[in-house]
């Protein structure tokens, strides 16, 4: 064996250093805090995508399941739906919920329904991938559900409050005003695509009936916009 061949054998016999595997807790903790978006945290998303099966096994012990939508670019945790075997096992104690359910008020529910319908129409039209709506456009969407004598400024104020709650829930993102925009300009919002995971196609198929229910509830014994 000549000198070159000897060096080649030595090189092949030395273990190649692999990139360190991301810490599992570094993926689970952000998921417990909220949604991971690919566009906002590309490195975290990439690590999660590569270790998603380990993450699924890990959170399953906690009674949670990982929802990862590769096409839309988001991931989150939700409480695991009990399996049939679990339901049959009377001795199995139910796990406490780690993900708290948040009751939604009537107007927040209505706004989410209208935004989901708008997102479906937007997707059907093709083209852009981000649905951006101004506050005034959203107010206009709700107008048919409000009493005719509603106070305009009060309506705007209250709907803006409800939009703040939806931002907190993660279904809307409030955009910064464009450079040079006049002060006092109505804010704009991006409809986050994760809304599709919570308002599914089956729900949309019952959309008209549900909107009629909202319309009746908002007009019965209510003077102005319903408070949550």
SULCOR-V136948 format. One line per field, one symbol per residue. phi: phi as a letter, one per 40 degrees, with the letter a starting at -180 (. if undefined). Layout:
phi->???
This chain:
phi->.cccccccccccccdccccccdcccccccccccicbbcccacccccccccbdccccccccccgbbcbbbcccgaaabacccdcdccccccccccccccbccbcbcccccccccccccccccccccggcbbcbbcdcccdcccdccbdcccccccdccccccccccccccgcbbcccdcdgcccgcccbbcccccdccbbccccccbdcccccccccccccgbbgcccc
